[in-house]
Amino acid sequence: MKLKDEIARIFVKSIEARAKTQILGNPKLKEYLEHYAKISPSTGCSYSDYAVLYNWIRKNKRSGKGGLGLYPTFVHVDIRDYPADWRG
């Protein structure tokens, strides 16, 4: 294996580990994702995918109080300014 490939593999692994720690450290988000994983036939996303979305919403939509909509095949992130959690 080439050195640059090994460095890239280590870098990706560290990003995924950091994202997993962040996502699993949020009890409500962890609960939603675990529920979603049980009902969805989808293979899902990596923790780093969830972390990118979560961080973007927290940074750009701080006032959004919408919540998450859970469906059998996807999670809908609602960024409205009033509470709205639901299951499909």
Secondary structure by P-SEA (a helix, b strand, c coil): ccaaaaaaaaaaaaaaaaaaaaaaacaaaaaaaaaaaaacccccccaaaaaaaaaaaaaccccccbbbbbcccbbbbbcccbbbbbcc
